[in-house]
């Protein structure tokens, strides 16, 4: 049997590469003769640069940038010829938040983009996802040269000091460079389905503060340009998507960009079964996440797709609406304690069990 293994990261425990290897090792225990094709995936969030590098090769340049609360952190720019790939989570990921999302800035993302431009990139692809910030990309704009009558680089809490934004210096710094926002979600910047309401709680923004913080982003959008704040993907990575759109970026779903890079459709057509996965498989997976994207590709190739996940939070009807035949939960099979203590071994054990059902 030919099996294509195309998981995302399992947030907080496994990278996409590690997840693919764990699934493969468990699968081989039951079906050692099956042909396994490993295609680690990303939606633009953490692991984006590693996955693109594994697929396309290229040269990785080391950089040091400012984390959300001012510390210096290592990051990287991947060059494939004159196209640069950067990962916003390296500069403002959830793992870097130490002083509250409302105070976190995206200055480091702007520094990464500038590093790419100064190294000769004619196209910069910014992977968006997994952010711990919620500043509408204001800090990134400041790092690229934008100015305002208020404070751009001190996080969401300072956004209501801004009434005018001058983007001309930033646009000048990026003259002749094509920007691509590779978004992990297609939400707008503000409102009921916006960045703060959708992802604020997981970034530590208290429920009773959601309306106020969303209002700060509304205020920023009124100063910088409200129309683009309503576009799909504007709310990605706490609003970095919006800031990139202000600078003329083209938005592309991160999963589609990665799928093209790894030739996912071509590889799915050669498989008998497609396996995907992520930490939490829920209905938000439909808004641009890896399992839905992989399942779509599998469906087009008329191949069944199953998902292995840390937790499965959808029923069978919703699962099939996402294009997934079956989904298997790590926590249900091995328990939460072991799933976190030994994620590689646990995922391998789950894969071995799934192979008993699906490998013929």
Phi, psi and omega in degrees: 000142179257123186236125175264123183251109189227070181269161166272180172297159168254096193311129176086350182230312185226141169286168178298321179297315180295320180297316180298318180293321179295315179299316181297318183294320178292319180299319183294333179300320181271325186228071186296341182268353178294147177268116184254130179243112185267124180227076178305141187238167174208154176254010184114345181277203182308133182096355183304310182295319180298319182293316178296319179298316179297326183278318190248350186074215180103185184244130179262123177257131179282146178217160173236127184227171182273126177285172185305329182250020171101347178291160175266132181227151177285147177210182183211156174237126177264125176253124169244098191058238182258016176258127180253139176243128176232156185239112185300327182297335178295333182257335184216028182294161181304327182291347182263357183278117180239342185237022179097135183299328183294339182257358184276137182249157180256025178307317183300328178294318176298322178295323177295316179299317179296322178299321178294315181295316182292341177268005172102014180292137173261346178218130179239120179257118183256113177284126183245132178152155177072020183283154173253002184257168183208042187257015179066016182076013182299319179297320177300316179299319179298317181295335180270357174115354179296149179233166179204174176273002179232213185245115182269334194250027181238021176090180184300328186297339181262359187295332181281002172275354189259127177237341178220142178229131176253107182270353186304315180298323179291318179296324178293320180296334182256012183304130178082000180253130177274128179255138176233127175262106180269096191267145178270344178221162183247028184279156175283178182289314189232175175094190186302329181246021184273185186300314185289313182295320185283315188242354179305313182302320181286347176265003177093010177278119184299145184306320183287351180257355184303313183298317181294315181295320177298325178296325177297319178293323176300317180297318179296317179296324178296326180280323188264335181141103187289326187304313183290341180291343181267353183290152174301135178087352180298329181274000181298141178053048177065026176100004175297329176304317179299313182298321178293321177298322177301330182269008175094013181293150170267134179268135176223131176303128183302322182296322180291320180297315180292319179302320177295318183297321183266005180057048187297318182298316179297319182286325178295323181296337181267355184263160172265336181213143176243131178245132174232184180175166176193175182298308180232115180265104181224183187289343176292347177301340183286342188271022176125009183278166187299310185303318179295318179296317179294318180297323177298315179297317179298318180297319178298325179275002181059041178243141177292148180232131175238156183238138171248129185218157174301311175226143175249115187245021176233155176275177185296325180293313179296323180300314181290330175296333177274359177087014183253128182291314180212149176230139186238132186260126177298314183297321180293325185276316185247351182090152186295320184299312181289325180303323180272328182286325182222069185297322180296309181296321180294316181293323177298317179298318178297317180297322178299318179295318180294323179300327180298328181277322193256338182273127183242000000 
